[in-house]
């Protein structure tokens, strides 16, 4: 990991650096690390590293082990089910609320992000497309007016990314994924609150079912995806 400069935003930089290292596999699942070693690698004191690790532990990305250090955790299929169940519970009603109160600046940003996703799909640039995808969802969540919810749901995506999996090119194409976002955007543009919520639910359910089936090694529909009662939201 590259060293972090000592600035007023050092805590945020340390958190971003450690999260990125876990997601990328630079800090592999199952490995054990000391706070001091990580602080030395990042070129900072122990305090911001420990604070960042506490936040990652709250997201179940790492676990503190007494007198040993912190261990990087592996995302299981059950974890993926829980993540998408939570996203459905939180993101669907947030989308309904966002469509009712998003301003023109927010709609303009969603259009910009959607167009950027289209360009990435045409260029087969999956990495950049996921960046725009993540930002698209975050803008919708923030438009709901609940910034804590937006931050929490955005953090849930890290558990999926940490598993290093994607449906793109396997269960569906980048164009398919972009098209699902178009439906959400159209309904938000039309201020159709129920339609926007339904489009977001359909998108999240489709992603969950394809991803979990893919990771379980079964064809879509060949595995029972337990997302609880969220299917009826």
C-alpha positions in Angstrom: 0.0 0.0 0.0 1.2 3.5 -0.8 2.0 5.8 2.2 -0.6 8.3 3.2 0.3 12.0 3.5 -0.3 13.6 6.9 -3.1 16.0 6.3 -6.4 17.1 7.9 -8.1 14.3 6.1 -5.7 11.6 7.2 -8.5 9.5 8.8 -10.5 9.4 5.6 -7.4 8.6 3.6 -6.5 5.8 5.9 -10.0 4.4 5.8 -10.1 4.6 2.0 -6.6 3.0 1.7 -7.5 0.0 4.0 -10.9 -0.5 2.4 -9.3 -0.5 -1.1 -6.6 -3.0 0.0 -9.2 -5.4 1.4 -11.4 -5.1 -1.7 -8.6 -5.5 -4.1 -7.1 -8.5 -2.3 -3.9 -6.7 -1.4 -4.9 -7.7 2.2 -6.2 -11.2 1.4 -9.1 -12.9 3.2 -8.0 -14.9 6.3 -4.8 -12.9 6.8 -3.9 -11.4 10.2 -2.3 -8.0 10.5 -1.2 -5.8 13.4 -2.3 -2.2 13.7 1.3 -1.1 14.0 2.4 -2.9 10.8 -0.4 -1.4 8.9 0.3 2.1 10.3 4.0 1.7 9.3 3.0 0.7 5.8 0.7 3.7 5.5 3.2 6.1 7.1 0.8 7.2 9.8 0.3 6.8 13.6 -1.7 3.9 15.1 -4.7 6.0 16.0 -6.2 6.6 12.5 -5.5 3.0 11.5 -7.3 1.7 14.6 -10.3 4.0 14.0 -10.5 2.9 10.3 -10.3 -0.8 11.3 -13.1 -0.3 13.8 -15.3 1.0 11.0 -14.3 -1.9 8.7 -15.1 -4.3 11.6 -18.6 -2.7 11.8 -19.0 -3.5 8.2 -17.8 -7.1 8.8 -14.8 -6.7 6.6 -12.3 -7.4 9.4 -12.4 -8.9 12.9 -10.3 -7.9 15.9 -8.7 -10.9 17.6 -7.5 -10.4 21.2 -3.7 -10.0 21.5 -3.3 -11.1 17.9 -4.4 -8.2 15.6 -7.1 -7.9 13.0 -8.1 -10.6 10.5 -9.5 -9.9 7.1 -12.8 -11.8 6.6 -14.1 -13.7 3.6 -17.6 -12.8 2.2 -19.8 -15.9 2.1 -22.9 -16.6 0.0 -25.0 -16.0 3.1 -23.3 -12.6 3.5 -24.3 -11.7 -0.1 -27.9 -12.7 0.7 -27.9 -10.5 3.7 -26.4 -7.6 1.8 -29.0 -7.7 -0.9 -31.9 -8.2 1.6 -30.7 -5.1 3.4 -30.3 -3.1 0.2 -33.9 -4.1 -0.8 -35.2 -3.0 2.6 -33.5 0.3 2.5 -32.8 1.3 -1.1 -36.3 0.7 -2.5 -38.2 3.1 -0.2 -35.3 5.5 -0.4 -35.7 5.5 -4.2 -39.4 6.2 -3.8 -38.7 9.2 -1.5 -35.8 10.4 -3.8 -38.1 10.5 -6.8 -40.4 12.8 -5.0 -37.9 15.3 -3.8 -34.8 15.2 -6.1 -34.0 18.6 -7.6 -32.9 19.5 -11.1 -29.2 19.3 -10.1 -29.7 15.8 -8.9 -31.6 14.7 -12.0 -28.8 16.2 -14.1 -26.2 14.3 -12.2 -28.1 11.0 -12.7 -28.4 11.7 -16.4 -24.6 12.4 -16.6 -23.8 9.2 -14.7 -26.1 7.2 -16.8 -24.5 8.5 -20.0 -21.1 7.7 -18.6 -22.3 4.2 -17.9 -23.4 3.9 -21.5 -20.0 5.0 -22.8 -18.2 2.5 -20.6 -20.5 -0.3 -21.7 -19.7 0.5 -25.4 -16.0 0.6 -24.6 -16.3 -2.6 -22.5 -14.7 -0.7 -19.6 -16.2 -2.7 -16.7 -14.2 -1.1 -13.9 -15.1 2.5 -14.8 -18.7 1.4 -15.3 -19.0 0.1 -11.8 -17.6 3.4 -10.5 -20.4 5.3 -12.3 -22.9 2.6 -11.2 -21.9 3.1 -7.6 -22.2 6.9 -7.9 -25.6 6.6 -9.5 -27.0 4.6 -6.6 -25.4 7.0 -4.1 -26.9 10.1 -5.7 -30.4 8.4 -5.5 -29.8 7.5 -1.9 -28.6 11.0 -1.0 -31.6 12.5 -2.7 -33.8 10.7 -0.3 -32.5 13.1 2.4 -31.1 10.5 4.7 -27.3 10.8 4.4 -26.6 8.2 7.1 -28.7 5.7 5.1 -26.8 6.6 2.0 -23.5 6.1 3.6 -24.5 2.8 5.2 -26.0 1.3 1.9 -23.0 2.5 0.0 -20.7 0.6 2.4 -22.7 -2.6 1.9 -21.4 -2.7 -1.7 -17.9 -3.2 -0.4 -18.8 -6.7 0.8 -19.8 -7.7 -2.7 -16.8 -6.1 -4.2 -14.6 -7.8 -1.7 -15.7 -11.2 -3.0 -14.3 -10.0 -6.4 -17.4 -11.1 -8.4 -19.5 -9.5 -11.1 -22.3 -10.7 -13.3 -21.0 -8.6 -16.2 -20.0 -10.9 -19.1 -21.1 -14.0 -17.2 -24.8 -13.8 -16.3 -25.6 -10.6 -18.3 -23.9 -8.0 -20.4 -22.8 -4.5 -19.5 -25.6 -3.2 -21.8 -28.2 -5.2 -19.8 -27.0 -3.6 -16.5 -27.1 -0.1 -18.0 -30.7 -0.8 -19.3 -31.8 -1.6 -15.8 -30.6 1.8 -14.6 -32.3 3.5 -17.5 -35.7 2.3 -16.2 -34.9 3.7 -12.7 -33.8 7.0 -14.3 -36.9 7.3 -16.5 -39.2 6.8 -13.6 -37.3 9.3 -11.4 -37.4 11.8 -14.3 -41.2 11.3 -14.6 -41.5 11.8 -10.8 -43.2 8.4 -10.7 -42.4 7.4 -7.1 -44.0 3.9 -7.2 -42.5 3.2 -10.6 -39.0 4.3 -9.5 -39.2 2.1 -6.4 -40.4 -0.9 -8.5 -37.6 -0.4 -11.1 -35.0 -0.3 -8.3 -36.4 -3.4 -6.7 -36.4 -5.3 -10.0 -32.8 -4.2 -10.6 -31.6 -5.2 -7.1 -33.5 -8.6 -7.2 -32.1 -9.4 -10.7 -28.6 -8.6 -9.6 -28.9 -10.6 -6.4 -30.4 -13.7 -8.0 -27.8 -13.8 -10.9 -24.9 -13.1 -8.6 -25.7 -15.6 -5.9 -26.7 -18.3 -8.5 -23.4 -17.6 -10.3 -21.4 -17.9 -7.1 -23.2 -21.0 -6.1 -22.3 -22.6 -9.4 -25.9 -23.1 -10.5 -27.9 -21.7 -13.4 -30.2 -18.6 -12.6 -33.3 -19.9 -10.8 -31.4 -23.1 -9.8 -30.7 -21.8 -6.3 -33.0 -20.6 -3.6 -32.0 -17.0 -2.9 -33.3 -16.2 0.6 -34.0 -12.5 0.6 -36.9 -12.8 3.1 -40.1 -10.8 2.6 -38.3 -8.1 0.7 -39.6 -9.6 -2.5 -43.0 -8.1 -1.6 -41.7 -4.6 -0.8 
